[in-house]
């Protein structure tokens, strides 16, 4: 398929109320739009039927499998919060990597092949290129190590392989890549996955503001004056998105 233009690592490790009409007006959101947006799923695509705009179908399937292990859904019978797939993290990644974040960076050398980790981003690749190269190397390494695609491995095998990529036991540089190591790729994907999980829903992730509900984050509510002097009292109102959606 041609490119289109346009998980035990996670949640435990990094961690519809009322929006005022005046707040909606200040944001330029018509009141009727705010009322309609209380049905949060209307503003969030269904992951199963989502068509990626940047990633190929194969890349998107691999991203879904990886992020599902980075922030897995509940599997122990205890409802803690949404996993990465429930939160539409792959949708966030597709929208952001295919947009300005993934495409519009200032890059100028020199580019050392094994840069100091103290010096920040030093690769000659845009984030979009990091994903293109990294996903191919990741998929090829999983196939070589296990004889099948990463998506077809057991959860334990997937976790072990991700750990090996994170620690550079899966050596991308030995596979012919000049700059992008396994740990570089893992770090970029892990950071972006967390951003998508906790983002405002307008960016594609945090479907239904489920992650905000889980951590008790109020979102973009305009006023907290009545709560300033109320100490050790649980905040009872659900989060509000930048666009006025309520949870």
C-alpha positions as CSV (number, residue, x, y, z in Angstrom):
1,X,0.0,0.0,0.0
2,X,1.3,3.4,-0.8
3,X,1.8,6.0,1.9
4,X,-1.0,8.5,2.3
5,X,-0.3,12.1,2.6
6,X,-1.8,14.8,4.3
7,X,1.2,-3.0,27.1
8,X,2.7,-3.0,30.6
9,X,4.8,0.1,30.4
10,X,2.0,2.6,30.8
11,X,-0.9,4.0,32.6
12,X,0.1,2.8,36.1
13,X,3.7,4.1,35.6
14,X,2.9,7.8,34.8
15,X,0.4,8.6,36.6
16,X,-20.7,14.9,31.5
17,X,-20.3,18.0,34.2
18,X,-21.4,21.6,33.6
19,X,-19.7,24.2,31.4
20,X,-20.9,27.9,31.8
21,X,-22.4,29.6,28.8
22,X,-20.0,32.5,29.3
23,X,-17.1,30.1,29.0
24,X,-18.4,28.8,25.7
25,X,-19.0,32.3,24.4
26,X,-15.4,33.3,25.4
27,X,-14.2,30.3,23.4
28,X,-16.3,31.2,20.4
29,X,-18.4,28.1,20.7
30,X,-22.1,28.5,20.0
31,X,-24.3,27.4,22.9
32,X,-26.2,24.9,20.7
33,X,-22.9,23.4,19.7
34,X,-21.9,22.9,23.3
35,X,-25.2,21.2,24.1
36,X,-24.8,18.9,21.1
37,X,-21.2,18.1,22.1
38,X,-22.3,16.6,25.5
39,X,-22.6,13.3,23.5
40,X,-18.8,13.0,23.5
41,X,-18.6,10.1,21.1
42,X,-20.0,12.3,18.3
43,X,-16.7,14.2,18.3
44,X,-14.5,11.1,18.4
45,X,-14.1,8.5,15.6
46,X,-14.6,4.8,16.2
47,X,-11.1,3.3,16.2
48,X,-12.3,0.1,14.4
49,X,-13.6,2.1,11.4
50,X,-11.0,4.9,11.4
51,X,-9.1,5.4,8.2
52,X,-5.6,6.7,8.8
53,X,-4.6,9.8,6.9
54,X,-0.9,9.5,7.3
55,X,0.1,6.0,8.2
56,X,-0.4,3.1,5.9
57,X,-2.9,0.5,7.1
58,X,-0.1,-1.9,8.1
59,X,1.7,0.8,10.1
60,X,-1.5,1.8,11.8
61,X,-2.2,-1.8,12.8
62,X,1.3,-2.0,14.3
63,X,0.8,1.3,16.1
64,X,-2.4,-0.1,17.6
65,X,-0.6,-3.2,18.8
66,X,2.3,-1.3,20.3
67,X,0.2,1.3,22.1
68,X,-2.1,-1.3,23.4
69,X,0.9,-2.8,25.3
70,X,2.2,0.6,26.4
71,X,-1.1,1.6,28.0
72,X,-3.1,-1.7,28.2
73,X,-6.8,-1.9,28.9
74,X,-8.0,-3.4,32.1
75,X,-7.3,-7.1,32.3
76,X,-7.4,-7.7,36.1
77,X,-11.1,-7.1,36.7
78,X,-10.4,-3.7,38.3
79,X,-11.8,-0.8,36.4
80,X,-9.0,1.8,36.5
81,X,-9.4,3.8,33.3
82,X,-9.2,3.5,29.5
83,X,-6.4,1.8,27.7
84,X,-4.6,3.5,24.8
85,X,-7.0,2.0,22.3
86,X,-10.1,3.0,24.2
87,X,-8.6,6.5,24.4
88,X,-8.0,6.7,20.6
89,X,-4.2,7.2,21.1
90,X,-3.5,5.8,17.6
91,X,-5.9,8.4,16.1
92,X,-3.9,11.1,17.9
93,X,-0.7,9.8,16.5
94,X,-2.0,9.7,13.0
95,X,-3.3,13.3,13.2
96,X,-0.3,14.8,14.9
97,X,2.5,12.9,13.0
98,X,0.7,13.7,9.8
99,X,0.4,17.3,10.7
100,X,2.7,20.2,11.7
101,X,4.1,18.4,14.7
102,X,5.4,15.6,12.5
103,X,6.3,17.6,9.4
104,X,7.4,21.2,10.4
105,X,10.7,21.1,12.3
106,X,13.9,23.1,12.0
107,X,16.8,20.6,11.3
108,X,20.4,21.6,10.7
109,X,23.5,19.6,11.3
110,X,25.9,18.3,12.4
111,X,24.2,15.0,13.2
112,X,26.4,12.7,15.3
113,X,25.6,9.1,14.8
114,X,25.8,8.3,18.5
115,X,24.9,11.6,20.2
116,X,25.1,12.3,23.9
117,X,21.7,11.8,25.6
118,X,22.3,15.1,27.4
119,X,22.1,17.1,24.2
120,X,18.5,16.6,23.2
121,X,17.2,15.8,19.7
122,X,20.1,15.4,17.3
123,X,18.8,13.4,14.3
124,X,18.4,14.5,10.7
125,X,14.8,13.1,10.7
126,X,11.5,14.8,11.1
127,X,9.2,13.0,13.6
128,X,7.2,11.7,10.7
129,X,10.4,10.1,9.3
130,X,11.3,8.7,12.7
131,X,8.0,6.9,12.6
132,X,8.4,5.7,9.1
133,X,11.8,4.3,9.6
134,X,11.2,3.1,13.2
135,X,8.0,1.2,12.4
136,X,9.7,-0.6,9.5
137,X,12.8,-1.5,11.6
138,X,10.6,-2.6,14.5
139,X,8.4,-4.8,12.3
140,X,11.4,-6.3,10.5
141,X,13.2,-7.1,13.8
142,X,10.0,-8.7,15.3
143,X,9.6,-10.9,12.2
144,X,13.3,-11.9,12.3
145,X,13.2,-12.7,16.0
146,X,9.9,-14.6,16.2
147,X,9.1,-15.6,12.7
148,X,5.8,-13.7,12.8
149,X,4.5,-10.1,13.0
150,X,4.5,-8.3,16.3
151,X,0.7,-8.1,16.2
152,X,0.6,-11.9,16.3
153,X,2.8,-12.3,19.3
154,X,1.4,-13.1,22.8
155,X,1.2,-10.2,25.2
156,X,4.2,-11.5,27.2
157,X,6.2,-11.8,24.0
158,X,5.2,-8.3,22.9
159,X,6.2,-6.8,26.3
160,X,9.6,-8.6,26.2
161,X,10.2,-7.4,22.6
162,X,9.3,-3.8,23.6
163,X,11.7,-4.0,26.5
164,X,14.5,-5.2,24.2
165,X,13.8,-2.2,21.8
166,X,13.8,0.2,24.7
167,X,17.2,-1.0,25.9
168,X,18.7,-1.3,22.5
169,X,19.0,-5.1,22.7
170,X,17.2,-4.8,19.4
171,X,19.9,-2.8,17.6
172,X,18.5,-0.7,14.8
173,X,22.0,0.6,14.0
174,X,23.2,-2.9,13.3
175,X,20.3,-3.3,10.9
176,X,21.7,-0.6,8.6
177,X,20.1,2.5,10.2
178,X,22.5,5.3,10.5
179,X,21.0,7.5,13.2
180,X,17.8,6.0,14.7
181,X,18.4,3.6,17.6
182,X,15.7,1.4,19.1
183,X,15.8,3.5,22.3
184,X,15.3,6.7,20.3
185,X,12.3,5.3,18.5
186,X,10.8,3.9,21.7
187,X,11.3,7.2,23.5
188,X,9.6,9.1,20.8
189,X,6.7,6.8,20.6
190,X,6.3,6.5,24.4
191,X,6.3,10.3,24.8
192,X,3.8,10.8,22.0
193,X,1.6,8.0,23.4
194,X,1.4,9.7,26.8
195,X,0.6,13.0,25.1
196,X,-2.2,11.4,23.1
197,X,-3.6,9.7,26.2
198,X,-3.8,12.9,28.2
199,X,-4.4,15.5,25.4
200,X,-7.5,17.6,24.9
201,X,-9.9,15.5,22.7
202,X,-9.7,18.1,19.9
203,X,-6.3,16.6,19.0
204,X,-7.7,13.1,18.4
205,X,-6.9,11.3,21.7
206,X,-8.3,11.0,25.2
207,X,-11.7,9.9,23.8
208,X,-14.6,10.9,26.0
209,X,-12.0,12.6,28.3
210,X,-11.7,9.2,29.9
211,X,-8.1,9.8,31.0
212,X,-9.0,13.1,32.6
213,X,-11.9,11.5,34.4
214,X,-9.5,8.8,35.7
215,X,-7.1,11.2,37.2
216,X,-9.7,13.8,38.3
217,X,-8.4,16.6,36.0
218,X,-11.0,19.3,35.4
219,X,-9.9,20.3,32.0
220,X,-10.6,23.8,30.6
221,X,-13.2,24.9,33.2
222,X,-13.1,28.7,33.3
223,X,-13.6,29.3,37.0
224,X,-12.7,27.6,40.3
225,X,-13.3,30.6,42.6
226,X,-15.8,28.8,44.8
227,X,-13.3,26.0,45.4
228,X,-10.2,28.0,46.3
229,X,-11.0,28.0,50.1
230,X,-12.4,24.4,50.2
231,X,-9.5,22.3,51.3
232,X,-9.4,18.5,51.3
233,X,-12.8,18.4,49.5
234,X,-13.1,16.2,46.4
235,X,-13.8,18.3,43.3
236,X,-17.2,16.9,42.1
237,X,-17.5,18.3,38.6
238,X,-16.4,16.4,35.5
239,X,-13.8,17.8,33.0
240,X,-14.6,20.2,30.1
241,X,-12.6,20.3,26.9
242,X,-11.3,23.4,25.1
243,X,-14.2,23.1,22.7
244,X,-16.8,23.0,25.4
245,X,-17.5,19.2,25.5
246,X,-18.5,18.0,28.9
247,X,-17.8,14.7,30.6
